[in-house]
Amino acid sequence: MFRIRSLLAGAAGLGMMLAPVAGATAADEAPSRAMQELRRIFFADPRINMLTFHNMDDIFYTVPVHTRGTAKAMARAEARLDFTYSFKGETVRADDFLERTFTNALLIIKDDRIVYEKYRNLTGPKTHFLSMSMAKSITSILIGAAVQDGFIKSVDDPVVTYVPELKGTAYDGVTIKDTLLMRSGIARSDRYDPDPNSEMTRLREATMVQNTRRATDEALTVKRREAPGTRFNYSTLNTTVLGWVLEKATRQPLQDYMSRRLWQPLGAEADGFFITDGPPGVGRATNGMGYNAVLRDFGRIGQMMLHEGKANGRQIIPAAWVRESTVPTGPEPADAESEQGYQYQWWTLTNSNAYMAIGLQGQFIYVDPDTRTVVVKLSYFPLGNEAASQESETFFRAVSAWRPARR
């Protein structure tokens, strides 16, 4: 498998000098300058993110989420992408979609059968792809599991009930439900400002580039903008706090709880892993953006949600939690800057019962209960490419309507 070290051959084309990159180990005292530079640009430079998005374990410290045994093979009924869709007045052949929208891998499941599975750019079934913010939807699943297990009494509980360190901060008075809905009232939004002196850039520099502080530290200092529960404001910090709640409530590392409570019951075919914000024994799982898994295991998450929390003949999370998480109770779109609604860390689609886990730069798990369709798309959008995102939603809706002819 082609690895990130092969970037060295083309480093001069990036306008910078990159020393040989090795996988981070516990023996590393601090990230080297070359490693720090790669961490700064791994998602922002479109010339390399096709590669970096499936080589996270060569760039960051990680912790595993273990599966167990041999996975049950997913049923198949392969078909050609023999349909078209209309986008901005143009009729597009479905098999042109992959290149048009910067696709690394695509999986389509209809009626519990894989009808299409495609890997590109030297990836394959064993490649681990970065989820970006699809990890937020996984965090929501784990919150539902913790409620079912009794670790969390209710999503109406204040977050400080489980994380007393947040008493006296902007999160004091915020409920778990407010946080799930991105209505915590904190003065922090996800922005990808190229300004090296912006606050968000400085925070990413400290946590993800240099590993000198933990992502949860920001929750101790962030200010409050408005009353909790009043306004939608998308921020990864909210999901980071939910991960902290999970670890304190369950009294175990997030990756261990996820392994036992989701990944093993799901029947995942490969271990997954979280990027961490520091070396072993110091860093914690970046549950708001840093999960990595193989394509079909992201598909298994979609299938579990499609079946209202059930997989491998067992109820992993309650059906009521799936509905509560994905049926919108707020406006669609969520606000003036959004095109979808938002529920418990899942995006909902207007004029449809479908919903999606969405990650930055084109990572999607799309679930349509009405047509029993699941689509996983793993991409390398250039940062800020809204057209590719819009076209992807158009394609997913067309897949829902598609009735594949078997080969």
GIVEN-V919756 format. One record per residue. N is the residue number from 1. RES is the residue in three letters. PSI is psi in degrees with one decimal (999 if undefined). OMEGA is omega in whole degrees, 0 to 359 (NA if undefined). BURIAL is + if it has 16 or more other ideal C-beta (glycine too) atoms within 10 Angstrom, else -. Layout:
n:N res:RES psi:PSI omega:OMEGA burial:BURIAL
n:N res:RES psi:PSI omega:OMEGA burial:BURIAL
//
This chain:
n:1 res:MET psi:134.5 omega:178 burial:-
n:2 res:PHE psi:128.6 omega:184 burial:-
n:3 res:ARG psi:172.2 omega:185 burial:-
n:4 res:ILE psi:-23.4 omega:180 burial:+
n:5 res:ARG psi:-24.7 omega:180 burial:-
n:6 res:SER psi:-9.3 omega:174 burial:-
n:7 res:LEU psi:-25.7 omega:184 burial:+
n:8 res:LEU psi:-34.3 omega:183 burial:-
n:9 res:ALA psi:-28.3 omega:182 burial:-
n:10 res:GLY psi:18.9 omega:185 burial:-
n:11 res:ALA psi:-34.8 omega:182 burial:+
n:12 res:ALA psi:-30.3 omega:180 burial:-
n:13 res:GLY psi:-15.8 omega:178 burial:-
n:14 res:LEU psi:-4.8 omega:180 burial:-
n:15 res:GLY psi:25.7 omega:180 burial:-
n:16 res:MET psi:163.4 omega:178 burial:-
n:17 res:MET psi:125.2 omega:178 burial:-
n:18 res:LEU psi:122.9 omega:175 burial:+
n:19 res:ALA psi:164.4 omega:179 burial:-
n:20 res:PRO psi:134.7 omega:183 burial:-
n:21 res:VAL psi:125.2 omega:176 burial:+
n:22 res:ALA psi:158.8 omega:177 burial:-
n:23 res:GLY psi:137.0 omega:181 burial:-
n:24 res:ALA psi:139.6 omega:180 burial:+
n:25 res:THR psi:165.7 omega:180 burial:-
n:26 res:ALA psi:-21.9 omega:182 burial:-
n:27 res:ALA psi:-14.3 omega:180 burial:-
n:28 res:ASP psi:125.0 omega:178 burial:-
n:29 res:GLU psi:-37.9 omega:178 burial:-
n:30 res:ALA psi:153.0 omega:177 burial:-
n:31 res:PRO psi:136.2 omega:178 burial:+
n:32 res:SER psi:166.8 omega:178 burial:-
n:33 res:ARG psi:-39.5 omega:179 burial:-
n:34 res:ALA psi:-42.4 omega:179 burial:+
n:35 res:MET psi:-42.0 omega:179 burial:+
n:36 res:GLN psi:-41.3 omega:180 burial:-
n:37 res:GLU psi:-40.3 omega:178 burial:+
n:38 res:LEU psi:-40.0 omega:178 burial:+
n:39 res:ARG psi:-34.2 omega:180 burial:+
n:40 res:ARG psi:-32.4 omega:189 burial:+
n:41 res:ILE psi:1.6 omega:191 burial:-
n:42 res:PHE psi:-28.5 omega:179 burial:+
n:43 res:PHE psi:-19.2 omega:188 burial:+
n:44 res:ALA psi:-20.6 omega:182 burial:-
n:45 res:ASP psi:108.1 omega:184 burial:+
n:46 res:PRO psi:-10.9 omega:179 burial:-
n:47 res:ARG psi:-15.3 omega:182 burial:-
n:48 res:ILE psi:-13.6 omega:187 burial:+
n:49 res:ASN psi:-16.6 omega:170 burial:+
n:50 res:MET psi:-34.8 omega:182 burial:+
n:51 res:LEU psi:-46.3 omega:186 burial:+
n:52 res:THR psi:-31.5 omega:184 burial:+
n:53 res:PHE psi:-11.4 omega:173 burial:+
n:54 res:HIS psi:32.1 omega:176 burial:+
n:55 res:ASN psi:37.1 omega:185 burial:+
n:56 res:MET psi:-29.7 omega:181 burial:+
n:57 res:ASP psi:-4.4 omega:173 burial:+
n:58 res:ASP psi:-3.2 omega:185 burial:+
n:59 res:ILE psi:-32.5 omega:185 burial:+
n:60 res:PHE psi:160.8 omega:166 burial:+
n:61 res:TYR psi:149.7 omega:181 burial:+
n:62 res:THR psi:162.2 omega:171 burial:+
n:63 res:VAL psi:140.0 omega:184 burial:+
n:64 res:PRO psi:152.5 omega:167 burial:-
n:65 res:VAL psi:108.5 omega:192 burial:+
n:66 res:HIS psi:142.4 omega:169 burial:+
n:67 res:THR psi:-170.9 omega:183 burial:+
n:68 res:ARG psi:132.3 omega:173 burial:-
n:69 res:GLY psi:-161.3 omega:181 burial:-
n:70 res:THR psi:129.2 omega:182 burial:-
n:71 res:ALA psi:147.2 omega:173 burial:+
n:72 res:LYS psi:129.7 omega:180 burial:-
n:73 res:ALA psi:142.6 omega:178 burial:-
n:74 res:MET psi:137.9 omega:180 burial:+
n:75 res:ALA psi:150.6 omega:185 burial:-
n:76 res:ARG psi:146.2 omega:171 burial:-
n:77 res:ALA psi:73.7 omega:192 burial:-
n:78 res:GLU psi:143.8 omega:182 burial:-
n:79 res:ALA psi:159.8 omega:175 burial:+
n:80 res:ARG psi:151.2 omega:174 burial:-
n:81 res:LEU psi:79.4 omega:189 burial:+
n:82 res:ASP psi:37.3 omega:179 burial:-
n:83 res:PHE psi:170.4 omega:175 burial:+
n:84 res:THR psi:166.1 omega:173 burial:+
n:85 res:TYR psi:160.8 omega:182 burial:+
n:86 res:SER psi:128.1 omega:179 burial:-
n:87 res:PHE psi:118.5 omega:179 burial:+
n:88 res:LYS psi:45.1 omega:175 burial:-
n:89 res:GLY psi:0.0 omega:182 burial:-
n:90 res:GLU psi:137.1 omega:173 burial:-
n:91 res:THR psi:123.5 omega:188 burial:-
n:92 res:VAL psi:131.4 omega:173 burial:+
n:93 res:ARG psi:136.6 omega:184 burial:-
n:94 res:ALA psi:-34.4 omega:182 burial:+
n:95 res:ASP psi:-3.3 omega:172 burial:-
n:96 res:ASP psi:-10.3 omega:185 burial:-
n:97 res:PHE psi:-38.3 omega:187 burial:+
n:98 res:LEU psi:-48.9 omega:181 burial:+
n:99 res:GLU psi:-36.1 omega:181 burial:-
n:100 res:ARG psi:-29.1 omega:187 burial:-
n:101 res:THR psi:30.4 omega:168 burial:+
n:102 res:PHE psi:51.9 omega:187 burial:+
n:103 res:THR psi:130.3 omega:169 burial:+
n:104 res:ASN psi:-38.3 omega:182 burial:+
n:105 res:ALA psi:146.6 omega:181 burial:+
n:106 res:LEU psi:132.5 omega:178 burial:+
n:107 res:LEU psi:129.9 omega:177 burial:+
n:108 res:ILE psi:126.4 omega:179 burial:+
n:109 res:ILE psi:125.8 omega:177 burial:+
n:110 res:LYS psi:129.0 omega:178 burial:+
n:111 res:ASP psi:43.6 omega:174 burial:-
n:112 res:ASP psi:18.4 omega:176 burial:-
n:113 res:ARG psi:137.4 omega:173 burial:+
n:114 res:ILE psi:118.7 omega:178 burial:+
n:115 res:VAL psi:-16.3 omega:179 burial:+
n:116 res:TYR psi:132.9 omega:178 burial:+
n:117 res:GLU psi:120.3 omega:185 burial:+
n:118 res:LYS psi:133.0 omega:176 burial:-
n:119 res:TYR psi:141.4 omega:181 burial:+
n:120 res:ARG psi:167.4 omega:173 burial:+
n:121 res:ASN psi:46.1 omega:175 burial:-
n:122 res:LEU psi:29.3 omega:172 burial:-
n:123 res:THR psi:171.6 omega:180 burial:+
n:124 res:GLY psi:-173.6 omega:184 burial:-
n:125 res:PRO psi:-21.7 omega:180 burial:-
n:126 res:LYS psi:0.3 omega:180 burial:-
n:127 res:THR psi:133.9 omega:176 burial:+
n:128 res:HIS psi:122.6 omega:183 burial:+
n:129 res:PHE psi:144.0 omega:178 burial:+
n:130 res:LEU psi:133.2 omega:181 burial:+
n:131 res:SER psi:-19.6 omega:195 burial:+
n:132 res:MET psi:-134.8 omega:189 burial:+
n:133 res:SER psi:2.9 omega:167 burial:+
n:134 res:MET psi:-22.8 omega:177 burial:+
n:135 res:ALA psi:-25.8 omega:177 burial:+
n:136 res:LYS psi:-40.9 omega:179 burial:+
n:137 res:SER psi:-35.4 omega:175 burial:+
n:138 res:ILE psi:-40.5 omega:177 burial:+
n:139 res:THR psi:-40.7 omega:177 burial:+
n:140 res:SER psi:-42.6 omega:177 burial:+
n:141 res:ILE psi:-43.0 omega:182 burial:+
n:142 res:LEU psi:-33.9 omega:174 burial:+
n:143 res:ILE psi:-43.7 omega:177 burial:+
n:144 res:GLY psi:-39.7 omega:177 burial:+
n:145 res:ALA psi:-42.0 omega:181 burial:+
n:146 res:ALA psi:-33.4 omega:174 burial:+
n:147 res:VAL psi:-46.1 omega:179 burial:+
n:148 res:GLN psi:-39.2 omega:182 burial:+
n:149 res:ASP psi:-9.6 omega:181 burial:-
n:150 res:GLY psi:2.4 omega:177 burial:-
n:151 res:PHE psi:-35.6 omega:174 burial:+
n:152 res:ILE psi:124.6 omega:184 burial:+
n:153 res:LYS psi:-44.3 omega:184 burial:-
n:154 res:SER psi:149.3 omega:175 burial:-
n:155 res:VAL psi:-9.2 omega:175 burial:+
n:156 res:ASP psi:-5.4 omega:176 burial:-
n:157 res:ASP psi:144.0 omega:172 burial:+
n:158 res:PRO psi:147.7 omega:179 burial:+
n:159 res:VAL psi:-28.5 omega:181 burial:+
n:160 res:VAL psi:-16.2 omega:174 burial:+
n:161 res:THR psi:-34.2 omega:183 burial:+
n:162 res:TYR psi:-26.6 omega:179 burial:+
n:163 res:VAL psi:79.4 omega:182 burial:+
n:164 res:PRO psi:-17.6 omega:176 burial:-
n:165 res:GLU psi:-19.3 omega:182 burial:-
n:166 res:LEU psi:2.3 omega:175 burial:+
n:167 res:LYS psi:135.7 omega:181 burial:-
n:168 res:GLY psi:-0.3 omega:178 burial:-
n:169 res:THR psi:-177.7 omega:178 burial:+
n:170 res:ALA psi:-18.1 omega:179 burial:+
n:171 res:TYR psi:-4.9 omega:176 burial:+
n:172 res:ASP psi:119.6 omega:185 burial:-
n:173 res:GLY psi:-5.1 omega:177 burial:+
n:174 res:VAL psi:133.4 omega:178 burial:+
n:175 res:THR psi:164.4 omega:174 burial:+
n:176 res:ILE psi:-39.1 omega:180 burial:+
n:177 res:LYS psi:-43.6 omega:176 burial:+
n:178 res:ASP psi:-40.6 omega:184 burial:+
n:179 res:THR psi:-41.5 omega:176 burial:+
n:180 res:LEU psi:-37.8 omega:184 burial:+
n:181 res:LEU psi:1.7 omega:185 burial:+
n:182 res:MET psi:42.5 omega:178 burial:+
n:183 res:ARG psi:40.9 omega:183 burial:+
n:184 res:SER psi:-21.5 omega:181 burial:+
n:185 res:GLY psi:4.0 omega:182 burial:+
n:186 res:ILE psi:154.6 omega:180 burial:+
n:187 res:ALA psi:62.4 omega:178 burial:-
n:188 res:ARG psi:125.5 omega:175 burial:+
n:189 res:SER psi:152.3 omega:175 burial:-
n:190 res:ASP psi:117.6 omega:176 burial:+
n:191 res:ARG psi:145.5 omega:182 burial:-
n:192 res:TYR psi:60.4 omega:182 burial:-
n:193 res:ASP psi:125.6 omega:180 burial:-
n:194 res:PRO psi:-9.7 omega:181 burial:-
n:195 res:ASP psi:117.3 omega:182 burial:-
n:196 res:PRO psi:-14.4 omega:181 burial:-
n:197 res:ASN psi:0.4 omega:179 burial:-
n:198 res:SER psi:156.4 omega:183 burial:-
n:199 res:GLU psi:-42.8 omega:180 burial:-
n:200 res:MET psi:-40.0 omega:178 burial:+
n:201 res:THR psi:-41.9 omega:180 burial:+
n:202 res:ARG psi:-36.3 omega:177 burial:-
n:203 res:LEU psi:-45.0 omega:178 burial:+
n:204 res:ARG psi:-37.0 omega:179 burial:+
n:205 res:GLU psi:-45.5 omega:183 burial:+
n:206 res:ALA psi:-42.1 omega:185 burial:+
n:207 res:THR psi:-52.2 omega:190 burial:+
n:208 res:MET psi:-24.1 omega:181 burial:+
n:209 res:VAL psi:-53.8 omega:184 burial:+
n:210 res:GLN psi:-16.8 omega:181 burial:-
n:211 res:ASN psi:36.0 omega:181 burial:+
n:212 res:THR psi:-9.3 omega:176 burial:-
n:213 res:ARG psi:163.5 omega:181 burial:-
n:214 res:ARG psi:151.5 omega:181 burial:+
n:215 res:ALA psi:-31.2 omega:180 burial:+
n:216 res:THR psi:-19.8 omega:181 burial:+
n:217 res:ASP psi:-32.6 omega:183 burial:-
n:218 res:GLU psi:-31.6 omega:180 burial:+
n:219 res:ALA psi:-21.5 omega:181 burial:+
n:220 res:LEU psi:-17.9 omega:186 burial:-
n:221 res:THR psi:-15.2 omega:182 burial:-
n:222 res:VAL psi:148.4 omega:180 burial:+
n:223 res:LYS psi:164.2 omega:176 burial:-
n:224 res:ARG psi:135.2 omega:180 burial:+
n:225 res:ARG psi:-38.4 omega:182 burial:-
n:226 res:GLU psi:175.2 omega:182 burial:-
n:227 res:ALA psi:139.8 omega:178 burial:-
n:228 res:PRO psi:143.8 omega:176 burial:+
n:229 res:GLY psi:-0.9 omega:188 burial:-
n:230 res:THR psi:-31.4 omega:187 burial:-
n:231 res:ARG psi:139.6 omega:176 burial:-
n:232 res:PHE psi:128.2 omega:178 burial:+
n:233 res:ASN psi:103.9 omega:188 burial:+
n:234 res:TYR psi:122.0 omega:181 burial:+
n:235 res:SER psi:127.2 omega:177 burial:+
n:236 res:THR psi:-26.3 omega:179 burial:+
n:237 res:LEU psi:-35.3 omega:177 burial:+
n:238 res:ASN psi:-43.8 omega:180 burial:+
n:239 res:THR psi:-34.4 omega:174 burial:+
n:240 res:THR psi:-42.3 omega:178 burial:+
n:241 res:VAL psi:-39.0 omega:176 burial:+
n:242 res:LEU psi:-38.6 omega:176 burial:+
n:243 res:GLY psi:-39.1 omega:177 burial:+
n:244 res:TRP psi:-43.0 omega:176 burial:+
n:245 res:VAL psi:-45.8 omega:181 burial:+
n:246 res:LEU psi:-44.3 omega:182 burial:+
n:247 res:GLU psi:-40.0 omega:180 burial:+
n:248 res:LYS psi:-40.0 omega:182 burial:+
n:249 res:ALA psi:-42.3 omega:183 burial:+
n:250 res:THR psi:-12.8 omega:180 burial:+
n:251 res:ARG psi:41.3 omega:177 burial:-
n:252 res:GLN psi:157.3 omega:177 burial:+
n:253 res:PRO psi:146.2 omega:183 burial:-
n:254 res:LEU psi:-42.2 omega:183 burial:+
n:255 res:GLN psi:-32.3 omega:179 burial:+
n:256 res:ASP psi:-43.2 omega:178 burial:+
n:257 res:TYR psi:-41.8 omega:180 burial:+
n:258 res:MET psi:-40.3 omega:180 burial:+
n:259 res:SER psi:-49.5 omega:184 burial:+
n:260 res:ARG psi:-37.4 omega:191 burial:+
n:261 res:ARG psi:-22.7 omega:182 burial:+
n:262 res:LEU psi:-54.7 omega:193 burial:+
n:263 res:TRP psi:-41.2 omega:179 burial:+
n:264 res:GLN psi:-48.7 omega:177 burial:+
n:265 res:PRO psi:-30.9 omega:179 burial:+
n:266 res:LEU psi:-23.1 omega:184 burial:+
n:267 res:GLY psi:33.9 omega:180 burial:+
n:268 res:ALA psi:142.7 omega:183 burial:+
n:269 res:GLU psi:-12.4 omega:180 burial:+
n:270 res:ALA psi:151.3 omega:170 burial:+
n:271 res:ASP psi:144.7 omega:168 burial:+
n:272 res:GLY psi:-178.9 omega:173 burial:+
n:273 res:PHE psi:151.0 omega:173 burial:+
n:274 res:PHE psi:138.5 omega:161 burial:+
n:275 res:ILE psi:144.1 omega:175 burial:+
n:276 res:THR psi:162.3 omega:181 burial:+
n:277 res:ASP psi:22.2 omega:177 burial:+
n:278 res:GLY psi:175.8 omega:183 burial:+
n:279 res:PRO psi:168.3 omega:180 burial:+
n:280 res:PRO psi:137.3 omega:181 burial:-
n:281 res:GLY psi:-10.6 omega:181 burial:-
n:282 res:VAL psi:-52.9 omega:184 burial:-
n:283 res:GLY psi:156.6 omega:176 burial:+
n:284 res:ARG psi:161.5 omega:182 burial:+
n:285 res:ALA psi:132.3 omega:177 burial:+
n:286 res:THR psi:81.8 omega:190 burial:+
n:287 res:ASN psi:-7.0 omega:178 burial:+
n:288 res:GLY psi:-11.8 omega:183 burial:+
n:289 res:MET psi:-6.3 omega:196 burial:+
n:290 res:GLY psi:22.6 omega:179 burial:+
n:291 res:TYR psi:146.2 omega:180 burial:+
n:292 res:ASN psi:136.6 omega:181 burial:+
n:293 res:ALA psi:168.6 omega:176 burial:+
n:294 res:VAL psi:158.4 omega:186 burial:+
n:295 res:LEU psi:-50.1 omega:185 burial:+
n:296 res:ARG psi:-27.7 omega:178 burial:+
n:297 res:ASP psi:-33.0 omega:169 burial:+
n:298 res:PHE psi:-36.9 omega:176 burial:+
n:299 res:GLY psi:-37.4 omega:178 burial:+
n:300 res:ARG psi:-35.5 omega:175 burial:+
n:301 res:ILE psi:-47.2 omega:179 burial:+
n:302 res:GLY psi:-41.3 omega:179 burial:+
n:303 res:GLN psi:-40.8 omega:178 burial:+
n:304 res:MET psi:-43.1 omega:179 burial:+
n:305 res:MET psi:-40.8 omega:178 burial:+
n:306 res:LEU psi:-37.8 omega:181 burial:+
n:307 res:HIS psi:27.9 omega:174 burial:+
n:308 res:GLU psi:48.2 omega:172 burial:+
n:309 res:GLY psi:5.1 omega:184 burial:+
n:310 res:LYS psi:140.1 omega:174 burial:+
n:311 res:ALA psi:145.3 omega:179 burial:+
n:312 res:ASN psi:35.3 omega:176 burial:-
n:313 res:GLY psi:8.9 omega:179 burial:-
n:314 res:ARG psi:150.9 omega:179 burial:-
n:315 res:GLN psi:108.6 omega:183 burial:-
n:316 res:ILE psi:-45.5 omega:172 burial:+
n:317 res:ILE psi:154.8 omega:184 burial:+
n:318 res:PRO psi:143.3 omega:176 burial:+
n:319 res:ALA psi:-34.7 omega:179 burial:-
n:320 res:ALA psi:-33.2 omega:178 burial:-
n:321 res:TRP psi:-39.7 omega:177 burial:+
n:322 res:VAL psi:-45.8 omega:180 burial:+
n:323 res:ARG psi:-43.8 omega:180 burial:-
n:324 res:GLU psi:-31.7 omega:183 burial:+
n:325 res:SER psi:-25.2 omega:193 burial:+
n:326 res:THR psi:-7.8 omega:177 burial:+
n:327 res:VAL psi:117.0 omega:189 burial:-
n:328 res:PRO psi:136.3 omega:172 burial:+
n:329 res:THR psi:-10.2 omega:178 burial:-
n:330 res:GLY psi:-172.1 omega:183 burial:-
n:331 res:PRO psi:151.3 omega:170 burial:-
n:332 res:GLU psi:120.1 omega:357 burial:+
n:333 res:PRO psi:165.7 omega:185 burial:+
n:334 res:ALA psi:-34.0 omega:176 burial:+
n:335 res:ASP psi:-176.3 omega:185 burial:-
n:336 res:ALA psi:-21.3 omega:181 burial:-
n:337 res:GLU psi:-0.8 omega:185 burial:-
n:338 res:SER psi:158.3 omega:174 burial:-
n:339 res:GLU psi:-10.1 omega:178 burial:-
n:340 res:GLN psi:166.0 omega:170 burial:+
n:341 res:GLY psi:178.0 omega:182 burial:+
n:342 res:TYR psi:131.7 omega:177 burial:+
n:343 res:GLN psi:-126.7 omega:183 burial:+
n:344 res:TYR psi:75.4 omega:178 burial:+
n:345 res:GLN psi:16.7 omega:172 burial:+
n:346 res:TRP psi:141.6 omega:176 burial:+
n:347 res:TRP psi:134.6 omega:179 burial:+
n:348 res:THR psi:150.2 omega:185 burial:+
n:349 res:LEU psi:137.2 omega:177 burial:+
n:350 res:THR psi:146.6 omega:178 burial:-
n:351 res:ASN psi:35.5 omega:182 burial:-
n:352 res:SER psi:154.4 omega:172 burial:+
n:353 res:ASN psi:2.5 omega:179 burial:-
n:354 res:ALA psi:159.0 omega:178 burial:+
n:355 res:TYR psi:165.7 omega:186 burial:+
n:356 res:MET psi:145.8 omega:157 burial:+
n:357 res:ALA psi:129.6 omega:183 burial:+
n:358 res:ILE psi:132.9 omega:175 burial:+
n:359 res:GLY psi:151.5 omega:180 burial:+
n:360 res:LEU psi:138.7 omega:173 burial:+
n:361 res:GLN psi:33.4 omega:165 burial:+
n:362 res:GLY psi:35.7 omega:174 burial:+
n:363 res:GLN psi:126.6 omega:186 burial:+
n:364 res:PHE psi:139.5 omega:158 burial:+
n:365 res:ILE psi:113.3 omega:182 burial:+
n:366 res:TYR psi:131.7 omega:181 burial:+
n:367 res:VAL psi:123.3 omega:176 burial:+
n:368 res:ASP psi:100.8 omega:181 burial:+
n:369 res:PRO psi:-30.9 omega:185 burial:+
n:370 res:ASP psi:-33.4 omega:181 burial:-
n:371 res:THR psi:9.0 omega:178 burial:+
n:372 res:ARG psi:49.4 omega:184 burial:+
n:373 res:THR psi:136.1 omega:171 burial:+
n:374 res:VAL psi:131.9 omega:175 burial:+
n:375 res:VAL psi:132.9 omega:171 burial:+
n:376 res:VAL psi:124.6 omega:177 burial:+
n:377 res:LYS psi:126.1 omega:180 burial:+
n:378 res:LEU psi:123.0 omega:198 burial:+
n:379 res:SER psi:-179.6 omega:176 burial:+
n:380 res:TYR psi:51.4 omega:179 burial:+
n:381 res:PHE psi:141.1 omega:164 burial:+
n:382 res:PRO psi:142.7 omega:182 burial:-
n:383 res:LEU psi:128.2 omega:178 burial:-
n:384 res:GLY psi:8.1 omega:181 burial:-
n:385 res:ASN psi:89.5 omega:183 burial:+
n:386 res:GLU psi:-30.6 omega:182 burial:-
n:387 res:ALA psi:-40.1 omega:180 burial:-
n:388 res:ALA psi:-37.7 omega:178 burial:+
n:389 res:SER psi:-44.3 omega:179 burial:+
n:390 res:GLN psi:-40.9 omega:180 burial:-
n:391 res:GLU psi:-33.8 omega:179 burial:+
n:392 res:SER psi:-44.8 omega:178 burial:+
n:393 res:GLU psi:-40.3 omega:177 burial:+
n:394 res:THR psi:-43.3 omega:178 burial:+
n:395 res:PHE psi:-44.4 omega:181 burial:+
n:396 res:PHE psi:-42.2 omega:178 burial:+
n:397 res:ARG psi:-36.0 omega:177 burial:+
n:398 res:ALA psi:-36.8 omega:176 burial:+
n:399 res:VAL psi:-40.3 omega:178 burial:+
n:400 res:SER psi:-40.6 omega:182 burial:+
n:401 res:ALA psi:-16.1 omega:185 burial:-
n:402 res:TRP psi:136.9 omega:172 burial:+
n:403 res:ARG psi:96.7 omega:188 burial:-
n:404 res:PRO psi:141.5 omega:172 burial:+
n:405 res:ALA psi:127.4 omega:181 burial:-
n:406 res:ARG psi:146.4 omega:179 burial:-
n:407 res:ARG psi:999 omega:NA burial:-
//
